[in-house]
Amino acid sequence: MSSEDVEYKAFLRRRRSIRRYTQEQITNAELSDLMEIASLAASAMNEQAWYFAVIQNEEIIQAMGELSGLDNPYYGAPTLIAAFARQDAIASVIDTTLAVSNMMNTAVADGLGTCFIYCTKDLFNDPRHAELRSTCGVPDGYECIGSIVVGHPAEEVEEPQDRNQDIYSIIR
Ligand SMILES: Cc1cc2nc3c(=O)[nH]c(=O)nc-3n(C[C@H](O)[C@H](O)[C@H](O)COP(=O)(O)O)c2cc1C
């Protein structure tokens, strides 16, 4: 096993949902890194049927939180990445989920924290919030599947103790 291999698994083991962030914004280089690795994800027939709206405007994130009706759903993170799947593609929800997963794991390698935030889906897919879609430059024909927040962690999260390992059968 190569040392790169060992390191990669260590990143995957370290990824946890982070729900407290510092105010420090992620750099453009870090953002490019997330997007580049996202673009390498597997996709059905290589359709790459995803689109991302990267929201770094504090007022917009705040307004979205209020629209959701939830208490602080974005945890004060400086970056919110909403993920969209192209509706006429073969398996775009899966494509987009894999791309988001790549982003989440890359964030760990870059020393950043993330958390998947589901409620964003309801905001972007609600025709009453069409203005939000246009403000964020979302192309027609894409549905939101959720979002992630990204930033510098302001909390340490312990290793998971609650993972079910009884998740497979082997057929030989
Ligand atoms: C599809 C999906 C939706 C999620 N939605 C939310 C959410 O809206 N808010 C939140 O705080 N965490 C959300 N999470 C994070 C999960 O709660 C978290 O991944 C799970 O408890 C396991 O913890 P870990 O990520 O720290 O390993 C979501 C995760 C997934 C995969």
Ligand as a Chemical Component Dictionary entry (heavy atoms), coordinates in Angstrom:
data_LIG
# 
_chem_comp.id                   LIG 
_chem_comp.type                 NON-POLYMER 
_chem_comp.pdbx_formal_charge   0 
_chem_comp.three_letter_code    LIG 
# 
loop_
_chem_comp_atom.comp_id 
_chem_comp_atom.atom_id 
_chem_comp_atom.alt_atom_id 
_chem_comp_atom.type_symbol 
_chem_comp_atom.charge 
_chem_comp_atom.model_Cartn_x 
_chem_comp_atom.model_Cartn_y 
_chem_comp_atom.model_Cartn_z 
_chem_comp_atom.pdbx_ordinal 
LIG C1  C1  C 0 -28.368 14.090 2.471  1  
LIG C2  C2  C 0 -27.865 14.683 3.760  2  
LIG C3  C3  C 0 -28.577 15.720 4.339  3  
LIG C4  C4  C 0 -28.088 16.325 5.501  4  
LIG N1  N1  N 0 -28.719 17.430 5.987  5  
LIG C5  C5  C 0 -28.220 18.072 7.063  6  
LIG C6  C6  C 0 -28.785 19.289 7.498  7  
LIG O1  O1  O 0 -29.723 19.822 6.900  8  
LIG N2  N2  N 0 -28.241 19.888 8.584  9  
LIG C7  C7  C 0 -27.191 19.343 9.269  10 
LIG O2  O2  O 0 -26.746 19.925 10.255 11 
LIG N3  N3  N 0 -26.607 18.189 8.858  12 
LIG C8  C8  C 0 -27.091 17.555 7.769  13 
LIG N4  N4  N 0 -26.475 16.399 7.309  14 
LIG C9  C9  C 0 -25.301 15.867 8.020  15 
LIG C10 C10 C 0 -25.622 14.560 8.760  16 
LIG O3  O3  O 0 -26.375 14.859 9.911  17 
LIG C11 C11 C 0 -24.282 13.880 9.130  18 
LIG O4  O4  O 0 -23.574 13.582 7.953  19 
LIG C12 C12 C 0 -24.485 12.586 9.921  20 
LIG O5  O5  O 0 -25.069 12.856 11.167 21 
LIG C13 C13 C 0 -23.161 11.840 10.154 22 
LIG O6  O6  O 0 -22.241 12.673 10.832 23 
LIG P1  P1  P 0 -20.818 13.056 10.204 24 
LIG O7  O7  O 0 -21.074 13.764 8.876  25 
LIG O8  O8  O 0 -20.185 13.988 11.197 26 
LIG O9  O9  O 0 -20.034 11.828 10.001 27 
LIG C14 C14 C 0 -26.933 15.813 6.140  28 
LIG C15 C15 C 0 -26.229 14.754 5.542  29 
LIG C16 C16 C 0 -26.681 14.212 4.355  30 
LIG C17 C17 C 0 -25.869 13.127 3.696  31 
# 
loop_
_chem_comp_bond.comp_id 
_chem_comp_bond.atom_id_1 
_chem_comp_bond.atom_id_2 
_chem_comp_bond.value_order 
_chem_comp_bond.pdbx_ordinal 
LIG C1  C2  SING 1  
LIG C2  C3  SING 2  
LIG C2  C16 DOUB 3  
LIG C3  C4  DOUB 4  
LIG C4  N1  SING 5  
LIG C4  C14 SING 6  
LIG N1  C5  DOUB 7  
LIG C5  C6  SING 8  
LIG C5  C8  SING 9  
LIG C6  O1  DOUB 10 
LIG C6  N2  SING 11 
LIG N2  C7  SING 12 
LIG C7  O2  DOUB 13 
LIG C7  N3  SING 14 
LIG N3  C8  DOUB 15 
LIG C8  N4  SING 16 
LIG N4  C9  SING 17 
LIG N4  C14 SING 18 
LIG C9  C10 SING 19 
LIG C10 O3  SING 20 
LIG C10 C11 SING 21 
LIG C11 O4  SING 22 
LIG C11 C12 SING 23 
LIG C12 O5  SING 24 
LIG C12 C13 SING 25 
LIG C13 O6  SING 26 
LIG O6  P1  SING 27 
LIG P1  O7  DOUB 28 
LIG P1  O8  SING 29 
LIG P1  O9  SING 30 
LIG C14 C15 DOUB 31 
LIG C15 C16 SING 32 
LIG C16 C17 SING 33 
# 
